[in-house]
Amino acid sequence: MWTYHQFASGTFRNLLDVALPYDVDFPAVYEGIKAIAGMLNEIQATRAVSELERAEHSLGKLTKTLLAADDRISPSHLRR
């Protein structure tokens, strides 16, 4: 998603000359996923599963947001 975000940012800014149609806090998503690694022990296993499910939900929403932005980029712009 981060790689696509970088591509979309450049496309919207340089080819379409419009503002990016979404605002996603990638650092917060990354930090949330990174924090789960510290929970992967027997004592916090239940919490880790819960946090992984929350992270999966966040990434699913993020994906839908980026796909909606992608729908606004026409193939003719991509061929440039």
PyMOL Python script that loads the backbone (N, CA, C, O; Angstrom):
from pymol import cmd

cmd.read_pdbstr("""\
ATOM      1  N   MET A   1       0.819  -1.184   0.000  1.00  0.00           N
ATOM      2  CA  MET A   1       0.000   0.000   0.000  1.00  0.00           C
ATOM      3  C   MET A   1       0.867   1.254   0.000  1.00  0.00           C
ATOM      4  O   MET A   1       0.541   2.246  -0.651  1.00  0.00           O
ATOM      5  N   TRP A   2       1.974   1.199   0.736  1.00  0.00           N
ATOM      6  CA  TRP A   2       2.865   2.364   0.780  1.00  0.00           C
ATOM      7  C   TRP A   2       3.420   2.666  -0.612  1.00  0.00           C
ATOM      8  O   TRP A   2       3.464   3.824  -1.027  1.00  0.00           O
ATOM      9  N   THR A   3       3.839   1.632  -1.328  1.00  0.00           N
ATOM     10  CA  THR A   3       4.385   1.824  -2.671  1.00  0.00           C
ATOM     11  C   THR A   3       3.338   2.419  -3.596  1.00  0.00           C
ATOM     12  O   THR A   3       3.630   3.334  -4.366  1.00  0.00           O
ATOM     13  N   TYR A   4       2.109   1.896  -3.519  1.00  0.00           N
ATOM     14  CA  TYR A   4       1.062   2.455  -4.367  1.00  0.00           C
ATOM     15  C   TYR A   4       0.779   3.911  -3.984  1.00  0.00           C
ATOM     16  O   TYR A   4       0.566   4.754  -4.855  1.00  0.00           O
ATOM     17  N   HIS A   5       0.776   4.200  -2.694  1.00  0.00           N
ATOM     18  CA  HIS A   5       0.555   5.572  -2.234  1.00  0.00           C
ATOM     19  C   HIS A   5       1.588   6.510  -2.853  1.00  0.00           C
ATOM     20  O   HIS A   5       1.243   7.611  -3.282  1.00  0.00           O
ATOM     21  N   GLN A   6       2.842   6.089  -2.902  1.00  0.00           N
ATOM     22  CA  GLN A   6       3.881   6.924  -3.501  1.00  0.00           C
ATOM     23  C   GLN A   6       3.590   7.156  -4.984  1.00  0.00           C
ATOM     24  O   GLN A   6       3.743   8.271  -5.483  1.00  0.00           O
ATOM     25  N   PHE A   7       3.175   6.111  -5.678  1.00  0.00           N
ATOM     26  CA  PHE A   7       2.828   6.230  -7.090  1.00  0.00           C
ATOM     27  C   PHE A   7       1.635   7.177  -7.266  1.00  0.00           C
ATOM     28  O   PHE A   7       1.674   8.079  -8.103  1.00  0.00           O
ATOM     29  N   ALA A   8       0.581   6.969  -6.478  1.00  0.00           N
ATOM     30  CA  ALA A   8      -0.619   7.808  -6.599  1.00  0.00           C
ATOM     31  C   ALA A   8      -0.301   9.262  -6.283  1.00  0.00           C
ATOM     32  O   ALA A   8      -0.802  10.166  -6.952  1.00  0.00           O
ATOM     33  N   SER A   9       0.516   9.492  -5.282  1.00  0.00           N
ATOM     34  CA  SER A   9       0.875  10.871  -4.921  1.00  0.00           C
ATOM     35  C   SER A   9       1.507  11.596  -6.105  1.00  0.00           C
ATOM     36  O   SER A   9       1.145  12.730  -6.416  1.00  0.00           O
ATOM     37  N   GLY A  10       2.440  10.938  -6.752  1.00  0.00           N
ATOM     38  CA  GLY A  10       3.094  11.544  -7.905  1.00  0.00           C
ATOM     39  C   GLY A  10       2.147  11.724  -9.074  1.00  0.00           C
ATOM     40  O   GLY A  10       2.204  12.738  -9.769  1.00  0.00           O
ATOM     41  N   THR A  11       1.285  10.761  -9.296  1.00  0.00           N
ATOM     42  CA  THR A  11       0.343  10.836 -10.414  1.00  0.00           C
ATOM     43  C   THR A  11      -0.649  11.977 -10.224  1.00  0.00           C
ATOM     44  O   THR A  11      -0.866  12.774 -11.137  1.00  0.00           O
ATOM     45  N   PHE A  12      -1.244  12.057  -9.052  1.00  0.00           N
ATOM     46  CA  PHE A  12      -2.215  13.121  -8.802  1.00  0.00           C
ATOM     47  C   PHE A  12      -1.552  14.496  -8.843  1.00  0.00           C
ATOM     48  O   PHE A  12      -2.120  15.444  -9.385  1.00  0.00           O
ATOM     49  N   ARG A  13      -0.363  14.603  -8.276  1.00  0.00           N
ATOM     50  CA  ARG A  13       0.320  15.891  -8.214  1.00  0.00           C
ATOM     51  C   ARG A  13       0.867  16.310  -9.587  1.00  0.00           C
ATOM     52  O   ARG A  13       0.670  17.449 -10.012  1.00  0.00           O
ATOM     53  N   ASN A  14       1.545  15.402 -10.269  1.00  0.00           N
ATOM     54  CA  ASN A  14       2.266  15.775 -11.483  1.00  0.00           C
ATOM     55  C   ASN A  14       1.484  15.615 -12.784  1.00  0.00           C
ATOM     56  O   ASN A  14       1.653  16.416 -13.704  1.00  0.00           O
ATOM     57  N   LEU A  15       0.642  14.606 -12.873  1.00  0.00           N
ATOM     58  CA  LEU A  15      -0.085  14.379 -14.120  1.00  0.00           C
ATOM     59  C   LEU A  15      -1.502  14.954 -14.098  1.00  0.00           C
ATOM     60  O   LEU A  15      -1.954  15.546 -15.077  1.00  0.00           O
ATOM     61  N   LEU A  16      -2.190  14.778 -12.983  1.00  0.00           N
ATOM     62  CA  LEU A  16      -3.573  15.254 -12.904  1.00  0.00           C
ATOM     63  C   LEU A  16      -3.659  16.676 -12.376  1.00  0.00           C
ATOM     64  O   LEU A  16      -4.671  17.352 -12.558  1.00  0.00           O
ATOM     65  N   ASP A  17      -2.596  17.129 -11.723  1.00  0.00           N
ATOM     66  CA  ASP A  17      -2.532  18.482 -11.160  1.00  0.00           C
ATOM     67  C   ASP A  17      -3.687  18.766 -10.199  1.00  0.00           C
ATOM     68  O   ASP A  17      -4.295  19.836 -10.224  1.00  0.00           O
ATOM     69  N   VAL A  18      -3.972  17.770  -9.349  1.00  0.00           N
ATOM     70  CA  VAL A  18      -5.009  17.914  -8.318  1.00  0.00           C
ATOM     71  C   VAL A  18      -4.464  17.364  -7.003  1.00  0.00           C
ATOM     72  O   VAL A  18      -3.468  16.641  -6.971  1.00  0.00           O
ATOM     73  N   ALA A  19      -5.139  17.723  -5.939  1.00  0.00           N
ATOM     74  CA  ALA A  19      -4.736  17.232  -4.621  1.00  0.00           C
ATOM     75  C   ALA A  19      -5.043  15.742  -4.496  1.00  0.00           C
ATOM     76  O   ALA A  19      -5.977  15.240  -5.122  1.00  0.00           O
ATOM     77  N   LEU A  20      -4.268  15.053  -3.700  1.00  0.00           N
ATOM     78  CA  LEU A  20      -4.505  13.648  -3.420  1.00  0.00           C
ATOM     79  C   LEU A  20      -5.884  13.513  -2.775  1.00  0.00           C
ATOM     80  O   LEU A  20      -6.168  14.223  -1.811  1.00  0.00           O
ATOM     81  N   PRO A  21      -6.757  12.618  -3.277  1.00  0.00           N
ATOM     82  CA  PRO A  21      -8.136  12.568  -2.791  1.00  0.00           C
ATOM     83  C   PRO A  21      -8.331  11.778  -1.499  1.00  0.00           C
ATOM     84  O   PRO A  21      -9.453  11.379  -1.186  1.00  0.00           O
ATOM     85  N   TYR A  22      -7.282  11.551  -0.763  1.00  0.00           N
ATOM     86  CA  TYR A  22      -7.401  10.829   0.500  1.00  0.00           C
ATOM     87  C   TYR A  22      -6.295  11.287   1.437  1.00  0.00           C
ATOM     88  O   TYR A  22      -5.321  11.915   1.023  1.00  0.00           O
ATOM     89  N   ASP A  23      -6.471  10.953   2.714  1.00  0.00           N
ATOM     90  CA  ASP A  23      -5.466  11.269   3.728  1.00  0.00           C
ATOM     91  C   ASP A  23      -5.335  10.042   4.610  1.00  0.00           C
ATOM     92  O   ASP A  23      -6.251   9.721   5.367  1.00  0.00           O
ATOM     93  N   VAL A  24      -4.216   9.358   4.522  1.00  0.00           N
ATOM     94  CA  VAL A  24      -3.988   8.143   5.284  1.00  0.00           C
ATOM     95  C   VAL A  24      -2.757   8.330   6.158  1.00  0.00           C
ATOM     96  O   VAL A  24      -1.726   8.818   5.695  1.00  0.00           O
ATOM     97  N   ASP A  25      -2.867   7.942   7.420  1.00  0.00           N
ATOM     98  CA  ASP A  25      -1.763   8.077   8.360  1.00  0.00           C
ATOM     99  C   ASP A  25      -0.928   6.791   8.347  1.00  0.00           C
ATOM    100  O   ASP A  25      -1.051   5.953   9.239  1.00  0.00           O
ATOM    101  N   PHE A  26      -0.079   6.649   7.323  1.00  0.00           N
ATOM    102  CA  PHE A  26       0.740   5.452   7.199  1.00  0.00           C
ATOM    103  C   PHE A  26       1.646   5.220   8.405  1.00  0.00           C
ATOM    104  O   PHE A  26       1.771   4.075   8.839  1.00  0.00           O
ATOM    105  N   PRO A  27       2.288   6.249   8.970  1.00  0.00           N
ATOM    106  CA  PRO A  27       3.134   5.996  10.141  1.00  0.00           C
ATOM    107  C   PRO A  27       2.365   5.367  11.312  1.00  0.00           C
ATOM    108  O   PRO A  27       2.905   4.515  12.017  1.00  0.00           O
ATOM    109  N   ALA A  28       1.129   5.774  11.519  1.00  0.00           N
ATOM    110  CA  ALA A  28       0.334   5.203  12.617  1.00  0.00           C
ATOM    111  C   ALA A  28       0.020   3.733  12.348  1.00  0.00           C
ATOM    112  O   ALA A  28       0.084   2.906  13.258  1.00  0.00           O
ATOM    113  N   VAL A  29      -0.317   3.409  11.110  1.00  0.00           N
ATOM    114  CA  VAL A  29      -0.597   2.013  10.753  1.00  0.00           C
ATOM    115  C   VAL A  29       0.664   1.175  10.952  1.00  0.00           C
ATOM    116  O   VAL A  29       0.608   0.085  11.520  1.00  0.00           O
ATOM    117  N   TYR A  30       1.790   1.684  10.487  1.00  0.00           N
ATOM    118  CA  TYR A  30       3.059   0.968  10.621  1.00  0.00           C
ATOM    119  C   TYR A  30       3.421   0.758  12.094  1.00  0.00           C
ATOM    120  O   TYR A  30       3.794  -0.347  12.491  1.00  0.00           O
ATOM    121  N   GLU A  31       3.315   1.792  12.886  1.00  0.00           N
ATOM    122  CA  GLU A  31       3.648   1.679  14.315  1.00  0.00           C
ATOM    123  C   GLU A  31       2.735   0.675  15.021  1.00  0.00           C
ATOM    124  O   GLU A  31       3.182  -0.069  15.894  1.00  0.00           O
ATOM    125  N   GLY A  32       1.459   0.657  14.641  1.00  0.00           N
ATOM    126  CA  GLY A  32       0.530  -0.305  15.229  1.00  0.00           C
ATOM    127  C   GLY A  32       0.924  -1.735  14.915  1.00  0.00           C
ATOM    128  O   GLY A  32       0.877  -2.602  15.788  1.00  0.00           O
ATOM    129  N   ILE A  33       1.311  -1.984  13.682  1.00  0.00           N
ATOM    130  CA  ILE A  33       1.729  -3.329  13.289  1.00  0.00           C
ATOM    131  C   ILE A  33       3.041  -3.697  13.971  1.00  0.00           C
ATOM    132  O   ILE A  33       3.209  -4.824  14.438  1.00  0.00           O
ATOM    133  N   LYS A  34       3.959  -2.756  14.028  1.00  0.00           N
ATOM    134  CA  LYS A  34       5.252  -3.001  14.666  1.00  0.00           C
ATOM    135  C   LYS A  34       5.087  -3.316  16.157  1.00  0.00           C
ATOM    136  O   LYS A  34       5.820  -4.141  16.702  1.00  0.00           O
ATOM    137  N   ALA A  35       4.130  -2.665  16.810  1.00  0.00           N
ATOM    138  CA  ALA A  35       3.909  -2.890  18.245  1.00  0.00           C
ATOM    139  C   ALA A  35       3.416  -4.306  18.538  1.00  0.00           C
ATOM    140  O   ALA A  35       3.627  -4.826  19.633  1.00  0.00           O
ATOM    141  N   ILE A  36       2.766  -4.921  17.565  1.00  0.00           N
ATOM    142  CA  ILE A  36       2.247  -6.280  17.767  1.00  0.00           C
ATOM    143  C   ILE A  36       3.384  -7.264  17.982  1.00  0.00           C
ATOM    144  O   ILE A  36       3.225  -8.227  18.732  1.00  0.00           O
ATOM    145  N   ALA A  37       4.518  -7.047  17.347  1.00  0.00           N
ATOM    146  CA  ALA A  37       5.652  -7.965  17.486  1.00  0.00           C
ATOM    147  C   ALA A  37       6.052  -8.147  18.943  1.00  0.00           C
ATOM    148  O   ALA A  37       6.461  -9.237  19.343  1.00  0.00           O
ATOM    149  N   GLY A  38       5.940  -7.097  19.730  1.00  0.00           N
ATOM    150  CA  GLY A  38       6.289  -7.192  21.143  1.00  0.00           C
ATOM    151  C   GLY A  38       5.282  -7.972  21.961  1.00  0.00           C
ATOM    152  O   GLY A  38       5.562  -8.326  23.107  1.00  0.00           O
ATOM    153  N   MET A  39       4.120  -8.248  21.401  1.00  0.00           N
ATOM    154  CA  MET A  39       3.078  -8.983  22.120  1.00  0.00           C
ATOM    155  C   MET A  39       3.098 -10.479  21.823  1.00  0.00           C
ATOM    156  O   MET A  39       2.312 -11.239  22.389  1.00  0.00           O
ATOM    157  N   LEU A  40       3.979 -10.892  20.953  1.00  0.00           N
ATOM    158  CA  LEU A  40       3.968 -12.281  20.515  1.00  0.00           C
ATOM    159  C   LEU A  40       4.685 -13.192  21.509  1.00  0.00           C
ATOM    160  O   LEU A  40       5.733 -13.765  21.214  1.00  0.00           O
ATOM    161  N   ASN A  41       4.107 -13.304  22.661  1.00  0.00           N
ATOM    162  CA  ASN A  41       4.556 -14.257  23.664  1.00  0.00           C
ATOM    163  C   ASN A  41       3.309 -14.873  24.283  1.00  0.00           C
ATOM    164  O   ASN A  41       2.199 -14.404  24.031  1.00  0.00           O
ATOM    165  N   GLU A  42       3.472 -15.892  25.072  1.00  0.00           N
ATOM    166  CA  GLU A  42       2.320 -16.619  25.602  1.00  0.00           C
ATOM    167  C   GLU A  42       1.397 -15.755  26.458  1.00  0.00           C
ATOM    168  O   GLU A  42       0.181 -15.941  26.422  1.00  0.00           O
ATOM    169  N   ILE A  43       1.939 -14.830  27.213  1.00  0.00           N
ATOM    170  CA  ILE A  43       1.147 -14.020  28.124  1.00  0.00           C
ATOM    171  C   ILE A  43       0.211 -13.090  27.367  1.00  0.00           C
ATOM    172  O   ILE A  43      -0.930 -12.896  27.787  1.00  0.00           O
ATOM    173  N   GLN A  44       0.665 -12.512  26.262  1.00  0.00           N
ATOM    174  CA  GLN A  44      -0.132 -11.539  25.532  1.00  0.00           C
ATOM    175  C   GLN A  44      -0.677 -12.072  24.206  1.00  0.00           C
ATOM    176  O   GLN A  44      -1.042 -11.283  23.334  1.00  0.00           O
ATOM    177  N   ALA A  45      -0.738 -13.384  24.041  1.00  0.00           N
ATOM    178  CA  ALA A  45      -1.168 -13.969  22.771  1.00  0.00           C
ATOM    179  C   ALA A  45      -2.579 -13.523  22.397  1.00  0.00           C
ATOM    180  O   ALA A  45      -2.833 -13.203  21.236  1.00  0.00           O
ATOM    181  N   THR A  46      -3.486 -13.498  23.346  1.00  0.00           N
ATOM    182  CA  THR A  46      -4.864 -13.095  23.054  1.00  0.00           C
ATOM    183  C   THR A  46      -4.912 -11.647  22.586  1.00  0.00           C
ATOM    184  O   THR A  46      -5.615 -11.323  21.628  1.00  0.00           O
ATOM    185  N   ARG A  47      -4.180 -10.791  23.247  1.00  0.00           N
ATOM    186  CA  ARG A  47      -4.140  -9.379  22.844  1.00  0.00           C
ATOM    187  C   ARG A  47      -3.503  -9.238  21.465  1.00  0.00           C
ATOM    188  O   ARG A  47      -3.953  -8.429  20.652  1.00  0.00           O
ATOM    189  N   ALA A  48      -2.456 -10.021  21.197  1.00  0.00           N
ATOM    190  CA  ALA A  48      -1.797  -9.949  19.898  1.00  0.00           C
ATOM    191  C   ALA A  48      -2.761 -10.326  18.779  1.00  0.00           C
ATOM    192  O   ALA A  48      -2.769  -9.687  17.727  1.00  0.00           O
ATOM    193  N   VAL A  49      -3.570 -11.354  18.998  1.00  0.00           N
ATOM    194  CA  VAL A  49      -4.547 -11.760  17.984  1.00  0.00           C
ATOM    195  C   VAL A  49      -5.541 -10.627  17.748  1.00  0.00           C
ATOM    196  O   VAL A  49      -5.881 -10.323  16.605  1.00  0.00           O
ATOM    197  N   SER A  50      -5.995 -10.015  18.808  1.00  0.00           N
ATOM    198  CA  SER A  50      -6.935  -8.898  18.692  1.00  0.00           C
ATOM    199  C   SER A  50      -6.318  -7.736  17.917  1.00  0.00           C
ATOM    200  O   SER A  50      -6.965  -7.146  17.051  1.00  0.00           O
ATOM    201  N   GLU A  51      -5.077  -7.414  18.230  1.00  0.00           N
ATOM    202  CA  GLU A  51      -4.394  -6.310  17.550  1.00  0.00           C
ATOM    203  C   GLU A  51      -4.118  -6.641  16.083  1.00  0.00           C
ATOM    204  O   GLU A  51      -4.201  -5.762  15.225  1.00  0.00           O
ATOM    205  N   LEU A  52      -3.790  -7.901  15.792  1.00  0.00           N
ATOM    206  CA  LEU A  52      -3.597  -8.299  14.402  1.00  0.00           C
ATOM    207  C   LEU A  52      -4.897  -8.167  13.608  1.00  0.00           C
ATOM    208  O   LEU A  52      -4.877  -7.740  12.454  1.00  0.00           O
ATOM    209  N   GLU A  53      -6.009  -8.527  14.213  1.00  0.00           N
ATOM    210  CA  GLU A  53      -7.299  -8.378  13.547  1.00  0.00           C
ATOM    211  C   GLU A  53      -7.617  -6.904  13.308  1.00  0.00           C
ATOM    212  O   GLU A  53      -8.150  -6.540  12.260  1.00  0.00           O
ATOM    213  N   ARG A  54      -7.288  -6.064  14.280  1.00  0.00           N
ATOM    214  CA  ARG A  54      -7.502  -4.623  14.116  1.00  0.00           C
ATOM    215  C   ARG A  54      -6.621  -4.072  12.993  1.00  0.00           C
ATOM    216  O   ARG A  54      -7.071  -3.258  12.187  1.00  0.00           O
ATOM    217  N   ALA A  55      -5.367  -4.518  12.945  1.00  0.00           N
ATOM    218  CA  ALA A  55      -4.451  -4.074  11.895  1.00  0.00           C
ATOM    219  C   ALA A  55      -4.945  -4.537  10.525  1.00  0.00           C
ATOM    220  O   ALA A  55      -4.874  -3.790   9.549  1.00  0.00           O
ATOM    221  N   GLU A  56      -5.442  -5.759  10.458  1.00  0.00           N
ATOM    222  CA  GLU A  56      -5.973  -6.272   9.188  1.00  0.00           C
ATOM    223  C   GLU A  56      -7.165  -5.431   8.731  1.00  0.00           C
ATOM    224  O   GLU A  56      -7.290  -5.122   7.546  1.00  0.00           O
ATOM    225  N   HIS A  57      -8.029  -5.065   9.656  1.00  0.00           N
ATOM    226  CA  HIS A  57      -9.185  -4.221   9.335  1.00  0.00           C
ATOM    227  C   HIS A  57      -8.714  -2.848   8.824  1.00  0.00           C
ATOM    228  O   HIS A  57      -9.238  -2.335   7.835  1.00  0.00           O
ATOM    229  N   SER A  58      -7.733  -2.267   9.501  1.00  0.00           N
ATOM    230  CA  SER A  58      -7.194  -0.960   9.081  1.00  0.00           C
ATOM    231  C   SER A  58      -6.597  -1.038   7.687  1.00  0.00           C
ATOM    232  O   SER A  58      -6.813  -0.148   6.864  1.00  0.00           O
ATOM    233  N   LEU A  59      -5.845  -2.100   7.418  1.00  0.00           N
ATOM    234  CA  LEU A  59      -5.240  -2.247   6.101  1.00  0.00           C
ATOM    235  C   LEU A  59      -6.303  -2.484   5.027  1.00  0.00           C
ATOM    236  O   LEU A  59      -6.143  -2.038   3.891  1.00  0.00           O
ATOM    237  N   GLY A  60      -7.378  -3.176   5.374  1.00  0.00           N
ATOM    238  CA  GLY A  60      -8.475  -3.374   4.431  1.00  0.00           C
ATOM    239  C   GLY A  60      -9.132  -2.058   4.059  1.00  0.00           C
ATOM    240  O   GLY A  60      -9.421  -1.815   2.888  1.00  0.00           O
ATOM    241  N   LYS A  61      -9.370  -1.205   5.050  1.00  0.00           N
ATOM    242  CA  LYS A  61      -9.953   0.115   4.785  1.00  0.00           C
ATOM    243  C   LYS A  61      -8.995   0.964   3.955  1.00  0.00           C
ATOM    244  O   LYS A  61      -9.410   1.664   3.031  1.00  0.00           O
ATOM    245  N   LEU A  62      -7.713   0.893   4.295  1.00  0.00           N
ATOM    246  CA  LEU A  62      -6.705   1.643   3.559  1.00  0.00           C
ATOM    247  C   LEU A  62      -6.677   1.199   2.101  1.00  0.00           C
ATOM    248  O   LEU A  62      -6.583   2.031   1.199  1.00  0.00           O
ATOM    249  N   THR A  63      -6.758  -0.099   1.871  1.00  0.00           N
ATOM    250  CA  THR A  63      -6.760  -0.629   0.508  1.00  0.00           C
ATOM    251  C   THR A  63      -7.954  -0.108  -0.278  1.00  0.00           C
ATOM    252  O   THR A  63      -7.806   0.302  -1.429  1.00  0.00           O
ATOM    253  N   LYS A  64      -9.131  -0.119   0.328  1.00  0.00           N
ATOM    254  CA  LYS A  64     -10.328   0.393  -0.351  1.00  0.00           C
ATOM    255  C   LYS A  64     -10.170   1.873  -0.696  1.00  0.00           C
ATOM    256  O   LYS A  64     -10.580   2.306  -1.773  1.00  0.00           O
ATOM    257  N   THR A  65      -9.581   2.642   0.205  1.00  0.00           N
ATOM    258  CA  THR A  65      -9.361   4.061  -0.033  1.00  0.00           C
ATOM    259  C   THR A  65      -8.433   4.280  -1.222  1.00  0.00           C
ATOM    260  O   THR A  65      -8.696   5.123  -2.080  1.00  0.00           O
ATOM    261  N   LEU A  66      -7.342   3.510  -1.265  1.00  0.00           N
ATOM    262  CA  LEU A  66      -6.392   3.650  -2.366  1.00  0.00           C
ATOM    263  C   LEU A  66      -6.979   3.163  -3.693  1.00  0.00           C
ATOM    264  O   LEU A  66      -6.702   3.742  -4.743  1.00  0.00           O
ATOM    265  N   LEU A  67      -7.779   2.112  -3.647  1.00  0.00           N
ATOM    266  CA  LEU A  67      -8.413   1.632  -4.878  1.00  0.00           C
ATOM    267  C   LEU A  67      -9.415   2.652  -5.424  1.00  0.00           C
ATOM    268  O   LEU A  67      -9.549   2.812  -6.638  1.00  0.00           O
ATOM    269  N   ALA A  68     -10.112   3.335  -4.524  1.00  0.00           N
ATOM    270  CA  ALA A  68     -11.037   4.384  -4.974  1.00  0.00           C
ATOM    271  C   ALA A  68     -10.266   5.510  -5.656  1.00  0.00           C
ATOM    272  O   ALA A  68     -10.724   6.061  -6.658  1.00  0.00           O
ATOM    273  N   ALA A  69      -9.102   5.852  -5.117  1.00  0.00           N
ATOM    274  CA  ALA A  69      -8.271   6.884  -5.745  1.00  0.00           C
ATOM    275  C   ALA A  69      -7.754   6.385  -7.092  1.00  0.00           C
ATOM    276  O   ALA A  69      -7.683   7.149  -8.054  1.00  0.00           O
ATOM    277  N   ASP A  70      -7.399   5.122  -7.158  1.00  0.00           N
ATOM    278  CA  ASP A  70      -6.902   4.541  -8.397  1.00  0.00           C
ATOM    279  C   ASP A  70      -7.956   4.610  -9.505  1.00  0.00           C
ATOM    280  O   ASP A  70      -7.614   4.797 -10.673  1.00  0.00           O
ATOM    281  N   ASP A  71      -9.210   4.462  -9.155  1.00  0.00           N
ATOM    282  CA  ASP A  71     -10.293   4.546 -10.137  1.00  0.00           C
ATOM    283  C   ASP A  71     -10.349   5.918 -10.808  1.00  0.00           C
ATOM    284  O   ASP A  71     -10.900   6.051 -11.901  1.00  0.00           O
ATOM    285  N   ARG A  72      -9.791   6.920 -10.172  1.00  0.00           N
ATOM    286  CA  ARG A  72      -9.816   8.280 -10.721  1.00  0.00           C
ATOM    287  C   ARG A  72      -8.665   8.547 -11.693  1.00  0.00           C
ATOM    288  O   ARG A  72      -8.612   9.617 -12.299  1.00  0.00           O
ATOM    289  N   ILE A  73      -7.753   7.601 -11.852  1.00  0.00           N
ATOM    290  CA  ILE A  73      -6.621   7.761 -12.757  1.00  0.00           C
ATOM    291  C   ILE A  73      -6.935   6.999 -14.045  1.00  0.00           C
ATOM    292  O   ILE A  73      -7.094   5.778 -14.025  1.00  0.00           O
ATOM    293  N   SER A  74      -7.021   7.708 -15.140  1.00  0.00           N
ATOM    294  CA  SER A  74      -7.369   7.068 -16.411  1.00  0.00           C
ATOM    295  C   SER A  74      -6.144   6.373 -17.013  1.00  0.00           C
ATOM    296  O   SER A  74      -5.009   6.763 -16.743  1.00  0.00           O
ATOM    297  N   PRO A  75      -6.381   5.347 -17.825  1.00  0.00           N
ATOM    298  CA  PRO A  75      -5.263   4.663 -18.485  1.00  0.00           C
ATOM    299  C   PRO A  75      -4.398   5.599 -19.334  1.00  0.00           C
ATOM    300  O   PRO A  75      -3.189   5.397 -19.444  1.00  0.00           O
ATOM    301  N   SER A  76      -5.005   6.603 -19.922  1.00  0.00           N
ATOM    302  CA  SER A  76      -4.205   7.518 -20.758  1.00  0.00           C
ATOM    303  C   SER A  76      -3.171   8.277 -19.928  1.00  0.00           C
ATOM    304  O   SER A  76      -2.090   8.595 -20.423  1.00  0.00           O
ATOM    305  N   HIS A  77      -3.499   8.568 -18.668  1.00  0.00           N
ATOM    306  CA  HIS A  77      -2.515   9.231 -17.802  1.00  0.00           C
ATOM    307  C   HIS A  77      -1.370   8.277 -17.449  1.00  0.00           C
ATOM    308  O   HIS A  77      -0.218   8.694 -17.329  1.00  0.00           O
ATOM    309  N   LEU A  78      -1.694   7.021 -17.288  1.00  0.00           N
ATOM    310  CA  LEU A  78      -0.659   6.055 -16.926  1.00  0.00           C
ATOM    311  C   LEU A  78       0.298   5.794 -18.073  1.00  0.00           C
ATOM    312  O   LEU A  78       1.465   5.478 -17.842  1.00  0.00           O
ATOM    313  N   ARG A  79      -0.174   5.919 -19.303  1.00  0.00           N
ATOM    314  CA  ARG A  79       0.708   5.689 -20.455  1.00  0.00           C
ATOM    315  C   ARG A  79       1.728   6.805 -20.609  1.00  0.00           C
ATOM    316  O   ARG A  79       2.721   6.635 -21.317  1.00  0.00           O
ATOM    317  N   ARG A  80       1.507   7.934 -19.968  1.00  0.00           N
ATOM    318  CA  ARG A  80       2.484   9.033 -20.060  1.00  0.00           C
ATOM    319  C   ARG A  80       3.713   8.602 -19.356  1.00  0.00           C
ATOM    320  O   ARG A  80       4.685   9.355 -19.294  1.00  0.00           O
TER     321      ARG A  80
END
""", "prot")
cmd.dss("prot")
cmd.show_as("cartoon", "prot")
cmd.util.cbc("prot")
cmd.orient("prot")
